[in-house]
Amino acid sequence: MSLKGKSALVTGSTSGIGQAVAEAFAAQGCNVMLNGFGDAAAIEKLRQGMAGKFGVRVEYNGADMSKPAAIADLVAKTNGAFGGVDILVNNAGIQFVAPVEEFPAEKWDAIIAINLSATFHAIHAALPLMKARKWGRIVNIASTHGLVASAHKVAYVAAKHGILGLTKVVGVECADTGVTCNAICPGWVLTPLVQKQIDDRAKAENIPVDKAKKDMLSEKQPQLQFTTTEQIAGLALFLCSDTASNMQGTQLVSDGGWVAQ
Ligand code: NAD
């Protein structure tokens, strides 16, 4: 598929899934706005590398996705840089793990802000631009935790369930506008977000990291393979293709059988 001349804003694209999604769009000729935290020199290397490799424009904006005004500015800057925001991938996210009665209130607030409210604020700002051009694709990165629960992830599970509800409402409201809004629910993907959970588990249980990794997979994901960042990027591309133009307010799940059980 060609996305030549289109532009995509991918939040949280300095690492993991977001970075793979940004690369996949750039590879199809799409201009890309990167966003996320990290080492400034590494981000600039990523930006230049992507632009050079794929011959597209790649910009970076370090907006903090917990801040509504910064999100509105990020969307406006993307529009200013590329003359439109055709594709919005709401991906930035964080995790924190603790039993509900020990869960710090500030961690709850941060996860709800970054993993849920940021998606509302970005859509709120970008949707009028998409509707005016009668074409747009909104892809929300949810999770298997949008469909089922795990212990000790109260804020994350609440936020991801919220993402699927928000996706349905926006999808229904976008019917017949040329804009679609859908979600992707990955199972375990081996990114820094999950590596931290593996390392924490290895430490807590005093077991080798490799054993912690295998245990986490076998608990949830019967295929015993991590979903790859490239596979999630492929699903995001698919949701932007003509084949998916009649998909609205729904989700694609890639979880090695996690929620089928
Ligand atoms: P990651 O830690 O590799 O990447 C997260 C990205 O979000 C980074 O670029 C980080 O800088 C950015 N980010 C974090 N806080 C931010 C903030 N306040 N403002 C701007 N950017 C911020 O994690 P990942 O695994 O690639 O996760 C990406 C998304 O995929 C998240 O929404 C996560 O919930 C979801 N997800 C991940 C998995 C998995 O197994 N890795 C599974 C299901 C869903």
Boltz pocket constraint, residues with backbone or C-beta under 6 A from the ligand:
constraints:
  - pocket:
      binder: B
      contacts: [[A, 11], [A, 12], [A, 13], [A, 14], [A, 15], [A, 16], [A, 17], [A, 18], [A, 35], [A, 36], [A, 37], [A, 38], [A, 62], [A, 63], [A, 64], [A, 65], [A, 66], [A, 90], [A, 91], [A, 92], [A, 93], [A, 94], [A, 114], [A, 115], [A, 141], [A, 142], [A, 143], [A, 144], [A, 185], [A, 186], [A, 187], [A, 188], [A, 189], [A, 190], [A, 191], [A, 192], [A, 193], [A, 194]]
      max_distance: 6.0
